[in-house]
Amino acid sequence: MRNIVFGFLVIFFAFLSCKSDEDDVQKIDQILNIYMKNGAGRDLFHAKKDNTYFTYSMNDVNGVSDIAPVSSLLKATADSTLFIEYIAGAKRVGMDTIDPNNKTYHSVITVSLVKRLNTTILDTISDKLEIQYRMTPSVFEVSKVYYNDTLRFTKQPGSSNVVTIVK
């Protein structure tokens, strides 16, 4: 009798283990590359050129304190063009979270750009970066990017998240 009960339990658990997990995978696409260029298309982060930003910082507007730094990296392409790589770090606030299958979140970041006017005088420019995210059961991705309240990027399927700011 114990062998029959044990046999049924083995078959029952074997049946449960055959369940497919394909629906549980969610693609995450939140890396954002931000390029800063002037009107002539010249890189504004290249420190060896005049009228460029020699440093920058990012601060989370919705952070738990007034000073909530956001981590990012200054990276270079193969042709030495510099850009900010932002992965994550700023608090995401729900904008439209009613539909569980299509939620919208956003992060607001202050970007401070420091430019050297001469050997002793610095000029700091504070700009606003808003990143909107879309979350569905299958994807969490950057959907739109606003810079100083101007739409600069809208996600296209299959494309990378590259934003070019012309200053």
Secondary structure, DSSP 8 states (H G I E B T S, - for coil): -HHHHHHHHHHHHHHHTT---GGG--EEE--EEEEEE-TT--BSS-TTSTT-EEEEEEEETTSSSS--B---EEEE-TT--EEEEE-S-S--EEEE-SSTTSEEEEEEEEEEEEEESSSS-EEEEEEEEEEEEEE-SSEEEEEEEEETTEEEEE--TT---EEEEE-
